C-alpha cells in the first residue's frame, strides 16, 4: 500500500442536493399527471389572463398570466396538467437558488440542506399541486436575497441591475415582493455591514422601477384596479373604528407551523430571538428579512384577516437562518423536521389523485370538494346552450364564469358576465360584460332560482353532484338583451 497516497476529492454536496430536488420534482410531475383535482376558480382565472396578455389584471399583477401563456404555447395544451406544471418547476427553481444564496452565509453542506429543506416544506408541497402567484414570486424573491448578499460582500453594477430585475419581476408576480424592500431597508438601517454601495442601490432601484413601470401605468389607466383590490383585501382600512380579531392573529401564527413544518418554524422562533444578540451581521440581517413580514401580516390578521400564505416570502430568509444552525448544532432536530415535511411532500400529491374518491365519514362529502365538479357543470351548461341554439352564456357567478371560459375555448360559444354599471366585482365583469350592442338570445346560468329579469321559467334545472357546487341548484334561463336596458 502506497504511503502518502492522495485522498480522493470529496464530491460536491451540491449534486446530492440537486438529485434530491430533482427526484422530488419528478415525483410531483408524475403524480400531477394522475391528479383528479380540477382547476379552482383562481387557477382558471389565471389561465384566462394568459389568453389576454396585458400589463395588469383585476386582482393581481400580470406575470402569472404571461407564464401560463408561455406554457400554453410550448405545450399546445390547455389541460389542467400544463396549467399547474409551472408551479412544480418554479418551486424546484427556488430550491436551487436558495442553495446558492445559502453559500453566502454558511458552508456547502449546510447550504445544500437549505435547498432540500425548502423543497420539502408543506407550503411548497401545496404550491406544487396548484398554480398560484406565490410559486411565481418565490424564485425572484430568493434570487434577490442571493444577489443582495453578494452585493453586501462586494459592489457590482451588473449584480445590482440583476437585483432590481429580480425585485421588479417579483412585483409583477405578486405585490408581496415589497416585503423585501421593507426588510432590506430595516436591515440596512440597523446593520452597517448589510448596506450595499449607494451606486448599487441606485442601479437596483432604477432597474426595479423600469420593470414595474408598465404595470403602474396600467393601473393608472384602469382606475388603480389591482391596487384597489389589494387594499380591499386589507378590509380594515374601510371600516370605521378599531375591530380587533385576536383569534385571527393566533390562528395565523399557528398556521405558520404548517407552512414551514412544526419543527422548522419552532426552531425559527428560538433561533431568530437568539440571533439578534449575535456579533456577526448576516444572521441578524436574515431575521430582519423574515420577522417583519410575519409581524406585519400578524397585525393584519389582528385587525381583520390574513391567510397562512400571506407571509410566505418570509420562509426564504427563515431557512437561510435556521437550517445552518440546526445542521451544525442540532442535526437530529433537522432530520426530524425534514422527515415530517417529507411525509407531507409524499402524501399530498397522492391525495390529489383521490379528489373524487375520499369523503368525510360524518356526512359523505368529498374532502377535496372545492376541486371537483366544475368541469361537469361547465360541460352540461355548454351542452344546454347548443341544445337551445344560442351562442352565448351569461352568469353573474365568478366560479361558474371561471371554468366556463376555460371549457368554452374553441367551442364557438361566447361567455359573458352580467354587466355592472358601478365598480365591477371581479375580472369577468370588468373585461367581459355582456355587450350592449349584442342582439339575440343567451343562456343565463345561476346557482339558484332567481332569473336575471322577468320571463319564462328555467329551461333546465338540476342539482350538481358532490363537489364545489353542491348542494346548490343550477338554473338555466333563456333570455335576451332586454334584461339590461341600461346597458344600451
N, C-alpha and C positions, 0 to 999 in steps of 0.2 A: 504494500500500500504506500502510495507516494505521500511523503510528508509535505506540509505547506501547500497542498493542492488548493486551488482557488475554489471558494464556495460558490455554489450555483446562485445566481441572482434571484432573489425572491420575486415572484410575479407581482405585477402592479395590482393592488386590490381593486382598482377601478374596474377591471374586466370582470371581476366577480360581481361587483355591484351592477354592472351593465347586464350581465347574464341573468341576475335575479329580476331586475326590472323588465327585461325582455320576456322572461318566462311568464311573469305575472301579466304583462300586457298581452301576450299571445293567448293566455287563458281567457282573459277578458274579451278579446276579439272573437275567439271561437264561441264562447258562451253567448255573446251578443247576437251571433247568427241564429241561435236557438231560442232567443228571448221571445216570450209571448206577450210582453208588456207593450201596449200600443203607445203612440206618442201622446203625451199630455198636452194640455191646451197651450202652455208656454212654448213647448218644443215645436208644435205645429205652427205657431205664430212666428218663431224664429225662422223656420223653413220658408214661410211666406215672405218674410223680409228678404230672403235670398233671391226670391223671384222678382223683387222690385228694388234693385240696388239703389241706395241713396246714401246721403251723408248723415242720416239720423232717422230714428223711428219714434213711435209714440211713447214707449216706456223705457227704451234702452238706447245707448249709442250703437253704431252700425256694424262693428266688426264681426259679431256673431253671424249676422246675415251674409256678410261677404264670405266668411269661412264656409258656411253651408252651401253657398252658391258654387264655390270652388270645388267642393267635394261632389256636388251635383254634376258639374261639368266633367270632372275627371272620371266619374263612375258611370255617367249616363243614367243614373237611377235616383228616384225619389223615395226609395224604400226606407223603412224605419232603421235598418242596419246602417245605411250610409248617412242618414241624418245624425245618428248617435256616434258614429265612429270617430269624429274629431274629438269628442270628449275623452275617449280612451287614449288617443295618441297625444293630445295636448297634456294630459296628466303625466304620461310617461316622459315627455319632454321636460316638464317641470322638475321631475325627479332627477334627471340627468344634469340639468342646470344647477340644481341645489348642491350636487356633488362638487361642481366647480366652485360655487360660492363658499362652500364649507372648507375648501382647501385654503381659503384666505384666513381662516380662524382656527384651524386645527390640523392634525396630521392626516395622512392619506387614508388610513384605515377608518378612522372616525368619520372622515368626510364621506367615505363610501357608505357608511351606515346611515348618514343623514338621508341620502337618496333612497336607500332601502326603506327607512322608516317612513319617508313621505309616501312612497308608492303603496304602502300598506295601511295608511290612515283610513279610518272608517269614512270620513268625509270624501276622501279620494275614491274609495270604493263606490260610493253613491254617485260621485261626479263622473265616474267611468261608465255608469249604467245609463245615464241621461245626457242630454246636451244642455249646457247652461252657460251663462255668461261668466261664472266663476272659473270654469275649466278653460275658457279662452283667455281670461285675465291672468291667471297664475303664472304661466311661463314668462310673461313680460315682467311681472312683479318680481319673480325670482331672478330674472336677468338683471333688473335694475339693482337688486341687492348685491349681486356679484360685481357689477360694474362700479357701484359706489365704493365698495370695499377696496377695489383695486385703485380707484382714484384717491382714496384716503392714504394709500401707501405711496403712490407716485402720480404726478399730474400727467394727463394725456388728452390732447384735444380730440383725437378720434374716439377714445372711450367715453369722453364727456358727451359727444354728439350721440353715441350709441345709447348712453344713459337716457338722454332726452327722448330718443326714438322709442326706447322700451316703455318709458312712462307715458308717452303720447299714445302708443298703441294700446297700452293698458287702459288708458282713459277711454279709448274708442271701444274697448271691450266692456268696461263697467266703470262707473264713476268712483267706485270704491278704491281705485288706484290712487286717489287723492290721499289716502292714509299713508302712503309712502312719503309724500311731501311733508305731512304733519310730523311723522316720526323722525324723518331725517332732519327736519328743522329743529325739533326739540333736542335731538342728539347733538347737532352742531352747536346749539346754544350752550349746552351744558358740558360738552366734552371737546376741548380744543383739538385733540388728536383726530377727532372724527370730522373735522372740517376739511372740505376739499378746496382747491385753489379757486379764487374768485373767477379767474378766466374759465375754468372748467364748469363752475356753477352757471356762469352766464351762457356758455355754449349749450349746456344741457337745457337750460330754461328756454333758449331760442329754439332748439330743436323740438322741445315739448310743445311750445306754442304753435309752431308751424304745423305740427302733426294734427293737433286738435282744432286748429282754426276753422277748417271746413265744417266741423260739427257745431262749433259755436255759431257760425254764420247760419247754418241750417236751423238751429234753434231760434235765432232772431227772426228768421223768415217764417217760422211756424209757431209763432206766439209762445216761444220758450216751452214747447210741448214736453220734451223729455225732462227738462229741469223742473217744470211744474209738477209732472207726475212723480218725480223723485221726492219733491217736497211733500206731495200728498201722502206718500208712504210714511213720512215722518209726521203723522197727522196731529201731533200735539201742538204744532205751530198754528193750527187753525182753530183750536179750541180755547175759549176764554177760561182764565183761571188755571190753577195747577191741579192736575188729577194724577196722583202718583199710583203706580202699579208695582208695588214691591214683589208681588208674586211673579209678575212677568220678568223682573230682573233676576230673581232667584232661578226661575226656570231657564232663562238664557244661560246663566253661568253653569248650571248643572248640565245643560246641553253640550257645553264645551268638552265635558268629559267623554261625550260620544263623538264629537268632532275629531279630536286627536286620539281618543282612546283613554281609558281611565288612568293608566299608569303614566303615560307621557304627559297628559295635562296636569295630573297631580304633581309630577316631578317639575313641570314648568313653574307652577306656583311657588314651590320651595326654592328652586334654583334662581328664579328671577329675583326673588326677595334678597337672597344672599349675594347675587351678582352685583347689586348696586354698591356694595361695600368693597368690591374687588379693585385692586390697583390698575389692572390692565383695562384699556378703554373698550375693547371690542365686545366683551360680554355685556357691559353696561349699555353700549350702543344698541345691541340686539334687544335688550329689554325695552328701550325707547322705541324700537321699530315694531314692537308687538304689543306691549302693555297699553299704550294709549288707545289703540284700536279697540281692545277689549273693554277698556274703561268707557270710551265714548258710546259704544253700542250697548253696554250695560245701562248707561244713563238713558239712552233712547228707550230701552226696554222698561226702565223705571217710569219714564214719562208717558209712554204709550205702548209700543210693542216692538219686538225685534225677533227675527228668525235666526236660527242657530248659525246659518251660513253667512250672516251679515258681517261677521268678523273673520271670515276665512283667510283673509290676507295675513292675519297675524301668525298663522301656522308656519309660514316660511322662516321668518326670523326666530320663532319659538324653537323650531327644530335645530336650527344652527346653534342655538344656545344650549339646549337640553341634551341632545344626543351625544356630543363630545364629552360632556361631564359624566353621563351615565356610562359611556364606553370606557372611560378611564378610571372611574371611581365606584361604580355600582353596576357592573356589567350584567349581573343576574337580573336586576330590575329592568334593564333594557331588553334582555331576551324575553322576559315575561311580558313586557308591553308589546313587543313585536309579535309574540305568539298569539296574544289576544286579538290584536289587529289583523293578523294574518288569517285567523279564523273567520272574521267578518269579510275579509277580502275573498276568501274561498266561497263563503256561503251566499253572499248577495248576488253574484252573477247566476248562480244556480237557482236562487229564489225567483229571479226574473223569468226563468223558463217555466215556472209554475204559476204564473199570474192568473191563469184561467182555471186553476185546479184547487189551490189552497183556500180553505174557507175557515171562518171562525166557528168554533164549536157552539157558541152561545146562540147564534142566530142564522148560521149558514151563509152569511155574506162573505164575499171574496175579500181576502186580506189586502190584495192589491187592486181593489175595485176602481181606483181613480185612473188606472192604466188599462182598463178593459171596457169595451162597449162602444167606443167612439166609431170604430170602423163599420161595425154592423149598422149602427144608427145612420151614418152618412150614406152607406150603400142603399139602405131602404128609402131614405129621403130622395136620393137621385133616381132610384127606380120609379118612385111615385111621380116624380117630375116628368119623366119620359112617358109614363102612362097617361098623365094628364095633358101631354102635348105642349108643355111650357119649357122655355129655355132659361128660366131664372128661378132661383130660390132665394128667399129673403128671410132673415131672422134678426132678432134683437139680442140673442143669447151668444155671448162670446165663445163659450165652449162649443156650441154647435157650429158656429162660423169657422172656428179654427180648423176643425177636422174637415168640414165641407170644402174649404178652399184646397186642402191637400188632396182630398178624394176626387174632387171635380176636375183636376187638371187634365186637359186633353179630352174632356167629355163633351164639350160644346155647351155645357150648362153653366151659366154665369151665377156667381154668388154675390149677394149684396147684404149690407146691413141696413137696418131701419134708419132713415135719415134723422139726424138730431139737429134741431135749429140752434141749440145752445152748445156748450162745451161738450165735444164728443167723449163718451165714457171709455172708449177703447180704440185700438188701432183700426179696426174694421169700420167703425162708424166714422173715423177721421178720413180714411183713404178710399173706402168702398161703400159709400152710402148709395141707396137706390137712386138712379139718375132721374132728375126731374123731367127730362125730355123723353124718357122711355115710354113706349106705349105697348099695350098688350097685357096678358095675364102673367101672374107669377105664383109660385107656391110659397106660402108663408109657414115657417116651421117654428113651433113654440113648445116649450116644456110646460104645458098647462093647457087650459081650455079657453083662454081668452084670445079672441081674434084681434087682428090689428085694427079692424074697423067693422062696422055692421055689415052683415051679408049672410050668405048661405052658411050652413053648418060645415064642420070639417069634412074633407073628402077622405081622410084617413086618421085613425086614432089607434094607438097601441101603447102598451107598457113595455119599456125596454127590458131586456134580460138582465141578469146580475152583472152589475158594472157601475160605471160612474154616474149614469143617468137614472138608475133605479133608486127609489120606487116611483119616480115621476111618470107622468103620462105625456107622450108626444102627440101633438095635434098638428095636422097639416090643413091649411085653408087655401082655397083658390081665390085670389083677389087680383085687383088691377091697380093702376097708379092713382086712381081717385082716392085711395086710402090716405094719401098725404097731399092734399091740395095746396098746403102751404109751401110745398117744395116746388110748385110750378113757377 
